């Protein structure tokens, strides 16, 4: 049962944190892989501040 809890935790973390931030980053013209940095404590706060003041590139059509 312990292994199932770890898998459930990873899936929920992906859908609640990485997926939404990945969509936001990609729509702003940045790599969606930046969303993985949102899982690192303190780095996530720095990323939010960086993203708030970064230049938003137009998304490719």
C-alpha positions in Angstrom: 0.0 0.0 0.0 3.0 2.3 0.6 4.0 2.2 -3.1 0.5 3.2 -4.2 0.6 6.2 -1.9 3.9 7.4 -3.5 2.4 7.0 -7.0 -0.7 8.9 -6.0 1.4 11.7 -4.4 3.4 12.1 -7.6 0.4 12.1 -9.9 -1.4 14.7 -7.7 1.7 16.8 -7.5 2.0 16.8 -11.3 -1.6 17.8 -11.9 -1.8 20.4 -9.1 1.5 22.1 -9.6 3.5 21.2 -12.7 0.8 21.0 -15.3 -0.9 24.4 -14.6 2.5 26.2 -14.4 3.7 24.4 -17.5 0.7 25.7 -19.4 1.2 29.2 -18.1 4.9 29.2 -19.0 4.3 27.8 -22.5 1.6 30.4 -23.2 4.0 33.1 -22.2 6.6 31.8 -24.6 8.8 30.1 -22.1 9.7 26.4 -21.8 7.1 24.3 -19.9 10.0 22.5 -18.3 10.4 25.5 -16.0 7.4 24.2 -14.1 9.6 21.5 -12.5 11.4 24.3 -10.6 8.1 25.0 -8.9 8.7 21.8 -6.9 11.9 23.1 -5.3 11.3 25.1 -2.1 12.6 28.7 -2.3 13.4 28.3 -6.0 9.6 28.4 -6.6 9.3 31.8 -5.0 12.2 33.1 -7.0 10.6 31.7 -10.2 7.3 33.5 -9.5 9.1 36.8 -9.0 11.2 36.2 -12.1 8.2 35.3 -14.2 6.2 38.3 -13.0 8.8 40.7 -14.3 10.2 38.8 -17.3 9.3 39.8 -20.8 6.5 37.6 -22.1 7.2 36.4 -25.6 4.2 35.9 -27.9 3.2 32.2 -28.1 3.8 30.6 -31.5 0.6 30.3 -33.5 
